[in-house]
Amino acid sequence: MRMDDDASRPTWNIGAVARQTGLPVKVVRHWSDVGIVAPVGRISGGYRRYDTAGVARLQLARTLRDLGMGLGDIRAALDREDGLTEVAAAHVEALEAQVR
């Protein structure tokens, strides 16, 4: 963990975030590139830093991905907090239909 000089909140590098979320570093990087999560900053050398909110967002994204949601749907659900329940319910219905 590293404390940014200009902020009092903790931030982590991509490797630490990958360990916390159980995602491969490549997935964290890709999901960052496609807008699932945004780094709060970069340190010298361009290394990405993520805060607690970013880690929580990745954990939720991983859960939604495990439920079979696509990245576009995940990003849309995370970007509009009020619609997350409806999106999850729609995917549960789709999974139940596949099981039947």
Phi and psi in radians as a Rosetta constraint file:
Dihedral C 1 N 2 CA 2 C 2 CIRCULARHARMONIC -2.382 0.35
Dihedral N 2 CA 2 C 2 N 3 CIRCULARHARMONIC 2.435 0.35
Dihedral C 2 N 3 CA 3 C 3 CIRCULARHARMONIC -1.666 0.35
Dihedral N 3 CA 3 C 3 N 4 CIRCULARHARMONIC 2.202 0.35
Dihedral C 3 N 4 CA 4 C 4 CIRCULARHARMONIC -1.185 0.35
Dihedral N 4 CA 4 C 4 N 5 CIRCULARHARMONIC 2.556 0.35
Dihedral C 4 N 5 CA 5 C 5 CIRCULARHARMONIC -1.124 0.35
Dihedral N 5 CA 5 C 5 N 6 CIRCULARHARMONIC -0.614 0.35
Dihedral C 5 N 6 CA 6 C 6 CIRCULARHARMONIC -1.683 0.35
Dihedral N 6 CA 6 C 6 N 7 CIRCULARHARMONIC 0.099 0.35
Dihedral C 6 N 7 CA 7 C 7 CIRCULARHARMONIC -2.565 0.35
Dihedral N 7 CA 7 C 7 N 8 CIRCULARHARMONIC 2.720 0.35
Dihedral C 7 N 8 CA 8 C 8 CIRCULARHARMONIC -1.703 0.35
Dihedral N 8 CA 8 C 8 N 9 CIRCULARHARMONIC -0.040 0.35
Dihedral C 8 N 9 CA 9 C 9 CIRCULARHARMONIC -1.529 0.35
Dihedral N 9 CA 9 C 9 N 10 CIRCULARHARMONIC 2.576 0.35
Dihedral C 9 N 10 CA 10 C 10 CIRCULARHARMONIC -1.290 0.35
Dihedral N 10 CA 10 C 10 N 11 CIRCULARHARMONIC 2.586 0.35
Dihedral C 10 N 11 CA 11 C 11 CIRCULARHARMONIC -2.336 0.35
Dihedral N 11 CA 11 C 11 N 12 CIRCULARHARMONIC 2.742 0.35
Dihedral C 11 N 12 CA 12 C 12 CIRCULARHARMONIC -2.273 0.35
Dihedral N 12 CA 12 C 12 N 13 CIRCULARHARMONIC 2.688 0.35
Dihedral C 12 N 13 CA 13 C 13 CIRCULARHARMONIC -1.371 0.35
Dihedral N 13 CA 13 C 13 N 14 CIRCULARHARMONIC 2.998 0.35
Dihedral C 13 N 14 CA 14 C 14 CIRCULARHARMONIC -1.125 0.35
Dihedral N 14 CA 14 C 14 N 15 CIRCULARHARMONIC -0.571 0.35
Dihedral C 14 N 15 CA 15 C 15 CIRCULARHARMONIC -1.165 0.35
Dihedral N 15 CA 15 C 15 N 16 CIRCULARHARMONIC -0.749 0.35
Dihedral C 15 N 16 CA 16 C 16 CIRCULARHARMONIC -1.157 0.35
Dihedral N 16 CA 16 C 16 N 17 CIRCULARHARMONIC -0.674 0.35
Dihedral C 16 N 17 CA 17 C 17 CIRCULARHARMONIC -1.140 0.35
Dihedral N 17 CA 17 C 17 N 18 CIRCULARHARMONIC -0.717 0.35
Dihedral C 17 N 18 CA 18 C 18 CIRCULARHARMONIC -1.059 0.35
Dihedral N 18 CA 18 C 18 N 19 CIRCULARHARMONIC -0.749 0.35
Dihedral C 18 N 19 CA 19 C 19 CIRCULARHARMONIC -1.138 0.35
Dihedral N 19 CA 19 C 19 N 20 CIRCULARHARMONIC -0.705 0.35
Dihedral C 19 N 20 CA 20 C 20 CIRCULARHARMONIC -1.157 0.35
Dihedral N 20 CA 20 C 20 N 21 CIRCULARHARMONIC -0.621 0.35
Dihedral C 20 N 21 CA 21 C 21 CIRCULARHARMONIC -1.670 0.35
Dihedral N 21 CA 21 C 21 N 22 CIRCULARHARMONIC -0.259 0.35
Dihedral C 21 N 22 CA 22 C 22 CIRCULARHARMONIC 1.350 0.35
Dihedral N 22 CA 22 C 22 N 23 CIRCULARHARMONIC 0.267 0.35
Dihedral C 22 N 23 CA 23 C 23 CIRCULARHARMONIC -1.743 0.35
Dihedral N 23 CA 23 C 23 N 24 CIRCULARHARMONIC 2.580 0.35
Dihedral C 23 N 24 CA 24 C 24 CIRCULARHARMONIC -1.146 0.35
Dihedral N 24 CA 24 C 24 N 25 CIRCULARHARMONIC 2.630 0.35
Dihedral C 24 N 25 CA 25 C 25 CIRCULARHARMONIC -0.966 0.35
Dihedral N 25 CA 25 C 25 N 26 CIRCULARHARMONIC -0.711 0.35
Dihedral C 25 N 26 CA 26 C 26 CIRCULARHARMONIC -1.047 0.35
Dihedral N 26 CA 26 C 26 N 27 CIRCULARHARMONIC -0.658 0.35
Dihedral C 26 N 27 CA 27 C 27 CIRCULARHARMONIC -1.206 0.35
Dihedral N 27 CA 27 C 27 N 28 CIRCULARHARMONIC -0.776 0.35
Dihedral C 27 N 28 CA 28 C 28 CIRCULARHARMONIC -1.023 0.35
Dihedral N 28 CA 28 C 28 N 29 CIRCULARHARMONIC -0.783 0.35
Dihedral C 28 N 29 CA 29 C 29 CIRCULARHARMONIC -1.092 0.35
Dihedral N 29 CA 29 C 29 N 30 CIRCULARHARMONIC -0.802 0.35
Dihedral C 29 N 30 CA 30 C 30 CIRCULARHARMONIC -1.102 0.35
Dihedral N 30 CA 30 C 30 N 31 CIRCULARHARMONIC -0.815 0.35
Dihedral C 30 N 31 CA 31 C 31 CIRCULARHARMONIC -1.119 0.35
Dihedral N 31 CA 31 C 31 N 32 CIRCULARHARMONIC -0.544 0.35
Dihedral C 31 N 32 CA 32 C 32 CIRCULARHARMONIC -1.184 0.35
Dihedral N 32 CA 32 C 32 N 33 CIRCULARHARMONIC -0.735 0.35
Dihedral C 32 N 33 CA 33 C 33 CIRCULARHARMONIC -1.128 0.35
Dihedral N 33 CA 33 C 33 N 34 CIRCULARHARMONIC -0.580 0.35
Dihedral C 33 N 34 CA 34 C 34 CIRCULARHARMONIC -1.638 0.35
Dihedral N 34 CA 34 C 34 N 35 CIRCULARHARMONIC 0.039 0.35
Dihedral C 34 N 35 CA 35 C 35 CIRCULARHARMONIC 1.628 0.35
Dihedral N 35 CA 35 C 35 N 36 CIRCULARHARMONIC 0.204 0.35
Dihedral C 35 N 36 CA 36 C 36 CIRCULARHARMONIC -1.182 0.35
Dihedral N 36 CA 36 C 36 N 37 CIRCULARHARMONIC -0.721 0.35
Dihedral C 36 N 37 CA 37 C 37 CIRCULARHARMONIC -2.473 0.35
Dihedral N 37 CA 37 C 37 N 38 CIRCULARHARMONIC 2.560 0.35
Dihedral C 37 N 38 CA 38 C 38 CIRCULARHARMONIC -2.007 0.35
Dihedral N 38 CA 38 C 38 N 39 CIRCULARHARMONIC 2.376 0.35
Dihedral C 38 N 39 CA 39 C 39 CIRCULARHARMONIC -1.159 0.35
Dihedral N 39 CA 39 C 39 N 40 CIRCULARHARMONIC 2.595 0.35
Dihedral C 39 N 40 CA 40 C 40 CIRCULARHARMONIC -1.428 0.35
Dihedral N 40 CA 40 C 40 N 41 CIRCULARHARMONIC -0.182 0.35
Dihedral C 40 N 41 CA 41 C 41 CIRCULARHARMONIC 3.048 0.35
Dihedral N 41 CA 41 C 41 N 42 CIRCULARHARMONIC -3.115 0.35
Dihedral C 41 N 42 CA 42 C 42 CIRCULARHARMONIC -2.372 0.35
Dihedral N 42 CA 42 C 42 N 43 CIRCULARHARMONIC 2.565 0.35
Dihedral C 42 N 43 CA 43 C 43 CIRCULARHARMONIC -1.742 0.35
Dihedral N 43 CA 43 C 43 N 44 CIRCULARHARMONIC 3.098 0.35
Dihedral C 43 N 44 CA 44 C 44 CIRCULARHARMONIC -0.939 0.35
Dihedral N 44 CA 44 C 44 N 45 CIRCULARHARMONIC 2.432 0.35
Dihedral C 44 N 45 CA 45 C 45 CIRCULARHARMONIC 1.602 0.35
Dihedral N 45 CA 45 C 45 N 46 CIRCULARHARMONIC -0.084 0.35
Dihedral C 45 N 46 CA 46 C 46 CIRCULARHARMONIC 1.450 0.35
Dihedral N 46 CA 46 C 46 N 47 CIRCULARHARMONIC 0.170 0.35
Dihedral C 46 N 47 CA 47 C 47 CIRCULARHARMONIC -1.208 0.35
Dihedral N 47 CA 47 C 47 N 48 CIRCULARHARMONIC 2.352 0.35
Dihedral C 47 N 48 CA 48 C 48 CIRCULARHARMONIC -1.345 0.35
Dihedral N 48 CA 48 C 48 N 49 CIRCULARHARMONIC 2.579 0.35
Dihedral C 48 N 49 CA 49 C 49 CIRCULARHARMONIC -2.201 0.35
Dihedral N 49 CA 49 C 49 N 50 CIRCULARHARMONIC 2.431 0.35
Dihedral C 49 N 50 CA 50 C 50 CIRCULARHARMONIC -2.177 0.35
Dihedral N 50 CA 50 C 50 N 51 CIRCULARHARMONIC 2.532 0.35
Dihedral C 50 N 51 CA 51 C 51 CIRCULARHARMONIC -1.784 0.35
Dihedral N 51 CA 51 C 51 N 52 CIRCULARHARMONIC -3.054 0.35
Dihedral C 51 N 52 CA 52 C 52 CIRCULARHARMONIC -1.036 0.35
Dihedral N 52 CA 52 C 52 N 53 CIRCULARHARMONIC -0.722 0.35
Dihedral C 52 N 53 CA 53 C 53 CIRCULARHARMONIC -1.104 0.35
Dihedral N 53 CA 53 C 53 N 54 CIRCULARHARMONIC -0.676 0.35
Dihedral C 53 N 54 CA 54 C 54 CIRCULARHARMONIC -1.148 0.35
Dihedral N 54 CA 54 C 54 N 55 CIRCULARHARMONIC -0.697 0.35
Dihedral C 54 N 55 CA 55 C 55 CIRCULARHARMONIC -1.124 0.35
Dihedral N 55 CA 55 C 55 N 56 CIRCULARHARMONIC -0.768 0.35
Dihedral C 55 N 56 CA 56 C 56 CIRCULARHARMONIC -1.096 0.35
Dihedral N 56 CA 56 C 56 N 57 CIRCULARHARMONIC -0.698 0.35
Dihedral C 56 N 57 CA 57 C 57 CIRCULARHARMONIC -1.110 0.35
Dihedral N 57 CA 57 C 57 N 58 CIRCULARHARMONIC -0.722 0.35
Dihedral C 57 N 58 CA 58 C 58 CIRCULARHARMONIC -1.148 0.35
Dihedral N 58 CA 58 C 58 N 59 CIRCULARHARMONIC -0.668 0.35
Dihedral C 58 N 59 CA 59 C 59 CIRCULARHARMONIC -1.126 0.35
Dihedral N 59 CA 59 C 59 N 60 CIRCULARHARMONIC -0.735 0.35
Dihedral C 59 N 60 CA 60 C 60 CIRCULARHARMONIC -1.159 0.35
Dihedral N 60 CA 60 C 60 N 61 CIRCULARHARMONIC -0.731 0.35
Dihedral C 60 N 61 CA 61 C 61 CIRCULARHARMONIC -1.062 0.35
Dihedral N 61 CA 61 C 61 N 62 CIRCULARHARMONIC -0.685 0.35
Dihedral C 61 N 62 CA 62 C 62 CIRCULARHARMONIC -1.113 0.35
Dihedral N 62 CA 62 C 62 N 63 CIRCULARHARMONIC -0.742 0.35
Dihedral C 62 N 63 CA 63 C 63 CIRCULARHARMONIC -1.081 0.35
Dihedral N 63 CA 63 C 63 N 64 CIRCULARHARMONIC -0.787 0.35
Dihedral C 63 N 64 CA 64 C 64 CIRCULARHARMONIC -1.126 0.35
Dihedral N 64 CA 64 C 64 N 65 CIRCULARHARMONIC -0.655 0.35
Dihedral C 64 N 65 CA 65 C 65 CIRCULARHARMONIC -1.137 0.35
Dihedral N 65 CA 65 C 65 N 66 CIRCULARHARMONIC -0.706 0.35
Dihedral C 65 N 66 CA 66 C 66 CIRCULARHARMONIC -1.114 0.35
Dihedral N 66 CA 66 C 66 N 67 CIRCULARHARMONIC -0.452 0.35
Dihedral C 66 N 67 CA 67 C 67 CIRCULARHARMONIC -1.412 0.35
Dihedral N 67 CA 67 C 67 N 68 CIRCULARHARMONIC -0.059 0.35
Dihedral C 67 N 68 CA 68 C 68 CIRCULARHARMONIC 1.734 0.35
Dihedral N 68 CA 68 C 68 N 69 CIRCULARHARMONIC 0.130 0.35
Dihedral C 68 N 69 CA 69 C 69 CIRCULARHARMONIC -1.308 0.35
Dihedral N 69 CA 69 C 69 N 70 CIRCULARHARMONIC 2.549 0.35
Dihedral C 69 N 70 CA 70 C 70 CIRCULARHARMONIC -1.412 0.35
Dihedral N 70 CA 70 C 70 N 71 CIRCULARHARMONIC 2.845 0.35
Dihedral C 70 N 71 CA 71 C 71 CIRCULARHARMONIC -1.082 0.35
Dihedral N 71 CA 71 C 71 N 72 CIRCULARHARMONIC -0.636 0.35
Dihedral C 71 N 72 CA 72 C 72 CIRCULARHARMONIC -1.097 0.35
Dihedral N 72 CA 72 C 72 N 73 CIRCULARHARMONIC -0.764 0.35
Dihedral C 72 N 73 CA 73 C 73 CIRCULARHARMONIC -1.161 0.35
Dihedral N 73 CA 73 C 73 N 74 CIRCULARHARMONIC -0.675 0.35
Dihedral C 73 N 74 CA 74 C 74 CIRCULARHARMONIC -1.101 0.35
Dihedral N 74 CA 74 C 74 N 75 CIRCULARHARMONIC -0.832 0.35
Dihedral C 74 N 75 CA 75 C 75 CIRCULARHARMONIC -1.070 0.35
Dihedral N 75 CA 75 C 75 N 76 CIRCULARHARMONIC -0.755 0.35
Dihedral C 75 N 76 CA 76 C 76 CIRCULARHARMONIC -1.099 0.35
Dihedral N 76 CA 76 C 76 N 77 CIRCULARHARMONIC -0.730 0.35
Dihedral C 76 N 77 CA 77 C 77 CIRCULARHARMONIC -1.148 0.35
Dihedral N 77 CA 77 C 77 N 78 CIRCULARHARMONIC -0.738 0.35
Dihedral C 77 N 78 CA 78 C 78 CIRCULARHARMONIC -1.231 0.35
Dihedral N 78 CA 78 C 78 N 79 CIRCULARHARMONIC -0.541 0.35
Dihedral C 78 N 79 CA 79 C 79 CIRCULARHARMONIC -1.317 0.35
Dihedral N 79 CA 79 C 79 N 80 CIRCULARHARMONIC -0.443 0.35
Dihedral C 79 N 80 CA 80 C 80 CIRCULARHARMONIC -2.127 0.35
Dihedral N 80 CA 80 C 80 N 81 CIRCULARHARMONIC 1.659 0.35
Dihedral C 80 N 81 CA 81 C 81 CIRCULARHARMONIC -0.985 0.35
Dihedral N 81 CA 81 C 81 N 82 CIRCULARHARMONIC -0.646 0.35
Dihedral C 81 N 82 CA 82 C 82 CIRCULARHARMONIC -1.212 0.35
Dihedral N 82 CA 82 C 82 N 83 CIRCULARHARMONIC -0.380 0.35
Dihedral C 82 N 83 CA 83 C 83 CIRCULARHARMONIC -1.620 0.35
Dihedral N 83 CA 83 C 83 N 84 CIRCULARHARMONIC -0.036 0.35
Dihedral C 83 N 84 CA 84 C 84 CIRCULARHARMONIC -1.069 0.35
Dihedral N 84 CA 84 C 84 N 85 CIRCULARHARMONIC -0.743 0.35
Dihedral C 84 N 85 CA 85 C 85 CIRCULARHARMONIC -1.091 0.35
Dihedral N 85 CA 85 C 85 N 86 CIRCULARHARMONIC -0.754 0.35
Dihedral C 85 N 86 CA 86 C 86 CIRCULARHARMONIC -1.158 0.35
Dihedral N 86 CA 86 C 86 N 87 CIRCULARHARMONIC -0.711 0.35
Dihedral C 86 N 87 CA 87 C 87 CIRCULARHARMONIC -1.124 0.35
Dihedral N 87 CA 87 C 87 N 88 CIRCULARHARMONIC -0.780 0.35
Dihedral C 87 N 88 CA 88 C 88 CIRCULARHARMONIC -1.102 0.35
Dihedral N 88 CA 88 C 88 N 89 CIRCULARHARMONIC -0.723 0.35
Dihedral C 88 N 89 CA 89 C 89 CIRCULARHARMONIC -1.103 0.35
Dihedral N 89 CA 89 C 89 N 90 CIRCULARHARMONIC -0.699 0.35
Dihedral C 89 N 90 CA 90 C 90 CIRCULARHARMONIC -1.110 0.35
Dihedral N 90 CA 90 C 90 N 91 CIRCULARHARMONIC -0.676 0.35
Dihedral C 90 N 91 CA 91 C 91 CIRCULARHARMONIC -1.274 0.35
Dihedral N 91 CA 91 C 91 N 92 CIRCULARHARMONIC -0.580 0.35
Dihedral C 91 N 92 CA 92 C 92 CIRCULARHARMONIC -1.103 0.35
Dihedral N 92 CA 92 C 92 N 93 CIRCULARHARMONIC -0.760 0.35
Dihedral C 92 N 93 CA 93 C 93 CIRCULARHARMONIC -1.063 0.35
Dihedral N 93 CA 93 C 93 N 94 CIRCULARHARMONIC -0.725 0.35
Dihedral C 93 N 94 CA 94 C 94 CIRCULARHARMONIC -1.133 0.35
Dihedral N 94 CA 94 C 94 N 95 CIRCULARHARMONIC -0.702 0.35
Dihedral C 94 N 95 CA 95 C 95 CIRCULARHARMONIC -1.153 0.35
Dihedral N 95 CA 95 C 95 N 96 CIRCULARHARMONIC -0.697 0.35
Dihedral C 95 N 96 CA 96 C 96 CIRCULARHARMONIC -1.115 0.35
Dihedral N 96 CA 96 C 96 N 97 CIRCULARHARMONIC -0.670 0.35
Dihedral C 96 N 97 CA 97 C 97 CIRCULARHARMONIC -1.122 0.35
Dihedral N 97 CA 97 C 97 N 98 CIRCULARHARMONIC -0.676 0.35
Dihedral C 97 N 98 CA 98 C 98 CIRCULARHARMONIC -1.154 0.35
Dihedral N 98 CA 98 C 98 N 99 CIRCULARHARMONIC -0.679 0.35
Dihedral C 98 N 99 CA 99 C 99 CIRCULARHARMONIC -1.135 0.35
Dihedral N 99 CA 99 C 99 N 100 CIRCULARHARMONIC -0.714 0.35
